[in-house]
Amino acid sequence: MKKFILPLLLILTVGMLAAVESEPSEVVGYVKYDCVVGLNLVALPMDQNLNLASDIGNNYSGLTDAISYWDASTQTWFSAVYYVDFDMWDPDFAVSPGSVLMVYAISPFSFYSIGNMPASNAQYTLIPGLNTLMVPLNKPNFTLASEVGIDIATVDAISEWVASSQSWYTAVYYVDFSFWDPDFPTIIGMPLMTNSLTTVTWPMGSRFFKSKN
């Protein structure tokens, strides 16, 4: 579903991740999300100079007519809708590297986050309740939802959106048994929904970009 590639360089994943861990570079790459008709959860791992949801919508004209982000403060989705009669998106909202978005696809298409490595890696401030986040590009060690949950420490449920069934698939933490079930694989750039019990900033570090989405 998602591929992280550095075109023309033809280097292995380890090399790509080393580039993420190093100082900001001019390396260009992309992450691809294959979207089906209906709702699809995507993210913006790369710095591609997109500032508004309408910028994304205009890039995929005729393929999507609604782009949403999860507003954790109100526990609801906030949507920019395309009005064909007026050729406009309304209400628009800001996006940035690290944003997690729900895109409604009218037709199947591949959603690309293509551009430069972000100057800083994604970081999220989670509040009690449901929050969206993306597995940061410099966190290839997180290969399971349970590993993400253990690292955050304040969440008891992590979900991935399964577009084929238009439903959430959730790993739940059972405190009495100290394990997550059912677990599922994660990769860098993967968007997730988490349920946090307290306010926490994740991941911690000095070189992170803070995103509300």
C-alpha positions in Angstrom: 0.0 0.0 0.0 2.8 2.4 0.9 6.2 2.7 -0.6 9.1 4.9 0.4 11.5 5.3 -2.5 14.5 7.6 -3.4 14.2 7.7 -7.2 17.4 7.4 -9.2 19.6 6.6 -6.2 18.6 3.0 -6.1 19.8 2.5 -2.5 18.5 0.1 0.1 16.1 1.0 2.9 18.9 1.2 5.4 20.5 3.9 3.3 17.3 5.8 3.0 16.7 5.8 6.8 20.3 6.9 7.4 19.4 10.0 5.2 16.4 10.7 7.4 18.5 10.5 10.6 21.2 12.8 9.2 21.0 16.6 8.8 18.3 17.9 6.5 19.2 17.2 2.9 18.0 18.0 -0.6 17.2 14.3 -1.2 13.8 13.9 -3.0 11.6 10.9 -2.4 8.1 9.9 -2.1 5.6 7.8 -0.2 2.7 6.3 -2.1 -0.8 5.4 -0.8 -3.0 3.4 -3.1 -6.6 4.7 -2.7 -9.8 2.9 -3.4 -13.2 4.4 -4.1 -14.4 5.6 -0.7 -12.5 6.8 2.3 -8.7 6.4 2.5 -6.3 7.4 5.3 -3.1 9.0 4.1 -0.3 11.2 5.4 2.2 13.9 4.2 5.6 12.5 5.2 7.5 14.6 2.7 8.0 18.4 2.5 6.2 19.2 -0.8 5.3 22.9 -0.2 1.6 22.1 0.3 -0.1 24.6 2.6 -3.8 24.0 2.3 -6.2 21.0 1.7 -7.3 22.7 -1.5 -3.7 22.5 -2.8 -4.0 18.7 -2.4 -7.4 18.6 -3.9 -6.4 20.6 -6.9 -3.5 18.2 -7.5 -6.1 15.4 -7.7 -8.8 17.2 -9.6 -11.7 14.8 -10.5 -10.4 12.1 -8.2 -11.4 13.4 -4.8 -14.1 15.8 -3.6 -13.5 15.7 0.2 -10.4 15.9 2.4 -10.6 15.7 6.2 -8.5 15.9 9.3 -9.3 14.6 12.8 -9.7 17.4 15.2 -8.7 15.8 18.5 -10.0 18.8 20.6 -13.5 18.2 19.4 -13.2 14.5 18.6 -14.6 15.0 15.1 -13.5 15.1 11.5 -13.2 18.6 9.9 -13.7 18.4 6.1 -12.9 20.6 3.1 -15.4 19.8 0.4 -15.1 20.6 -3.3 -18.1 22.5 -4.8 -17.9 21.9 -8.5 -20.4 24.7 -9.4 -18.1 27.2 -7.7 -14.8 25.4 -8.4 -13.7 25.9 -4.8 -12.9 24.0 -1.7 -14.7 25.1 1.5 -14.0 25.3 4.3 -10.3 25.1 3.6 -7.7 24.2 6.2 -3.9 24.2 6.7 -1.7 21.1 6.1 2.0 20.6 6.7 4.5 17.8 6.7 3.3 15.1 9.1 -0.4 15.8 8.6 -2.7 12.8 8.6 -5.7 13.1 6.3 -8.8 11.2 5.3 -9.4 11.5 1.6 -12.6 10.5 -0.2 -11.7 9.0 -3.6 -14.3 9.2 -6.4 -12.1 6.8 -8.5 -9.1 4.6 -7.5 -5.9 6.5 -7.6 -2.4 6.7 -6.1 -1.9 9.5 -3.6 1.7 10.7 -3.5 3.6 12.6 -0.9 6.5 13.7 -3.0 9.2 16.2 -2.2 12.2 16.9 0.0 13.0 15.3 3.3 11.3 17.4 6.0 13.7 19.7 7.9 12.4 18.0 11.1 10.8 14.7 11.8 7.1 14.5 12.7 6.0 14.9 16.3 2.5 14.9 17.7 0.9 16.3 20.9 -1.7 13.7 21.9 -4.6 14.6 24.2 -7.0 12.3 26.0 -9.2 10.6 23.5 -8.6 9.8 19.8 -5.7 11.3 17.9 -4.2 10.7 14.5 -0.5 10.4 13.9 2.0 9.0 11.3 4.9 6.7 12.1 7.8 9.2 11.6 10.3 8.6 8.8 13.1 8.1 11.3 11.4 5.4 13.2 11.9 2.2 11.1 12.3 0.2 14.3 8.5 0.4 14.8 7.3 -2.6 12.8 4.2 -3.4 14.9 1.4 -1.4 16.4 2.3 -2.8 19.8 5.8 -1.3 19.5 4.3 2.1 18.7 2.0 1.7 21.7 4.7 0.7 24.0 6.8 3.7 23.0 4.0 6.2 23.4 3.1 4.5 26.7 -0.1 6.5 27.3 -2.3 4.8 24.6 -4.5 1.7 25.0 -5.7 1.3 21.4 -4.1 1.8 18.0 -6.1 1.5 14.7 -5.3 1.4 11.0 -7.9 2.3 8.4 -8.7 -0.6 6.1 -9.9 1.0 2.9 -11.0 -2.3 1.3 -13.6 -2.8 4.1 -14.1 0.9 4.9 -13.5 0.1 8.6 -10.9 0.4 11.4 -8.8 -2.5 12.5 -7.7 -2.0 16.1 -4.9 -3.4 18.3 -6.0 -3.1 22.0 -3.8 -3.2 25.1 -5.0 -5.6 27.7 -3.5 -4.3 30.9 -4.3 -7.5 33.0 -2.2 -9.5 30.5 0.2 -6.8 29.5 -0.1 -7.5 25.8 -1.6 -6.0 22.6 -4.1 -8.0 20.5 -4.7 -8.3 17.7 -1.4 -6.8 16.6 -0.7 -5.6 13.1 2.4 -4.5 11.1 3.4 -0.8 10.8 5.9 1.0 8.6 7.3 4.5 8.3 4.8 6.9 6.8 1.8 4.8 8.0 -1.1 6.9 9.3 -2.8 5.6 12.5 -5.6 6.5 15.0 -4.7 6.2 18.6 -6.6 6.5 21.9 -4.5 8.3 24.5 -5.3 8.3 28.2 -3.4 11.4 29.0 -1.6 14.3 27.2 1.8 13.4 25.8 4.2 14.5 23.1 5.4 11.8 20.8 8.1 11.0 19.8 10.3 13.0 22.2 13.4 14.7 20.7 15.0 17.9 19.6 14.6 17.6 15.8 10.9 17.2 15.4 8.1 19.0 13.6 4.9 19.5 15.7 1.7 18.8 13.9 -1.9 19.1 15.1 -3.1 16.6 12.5 
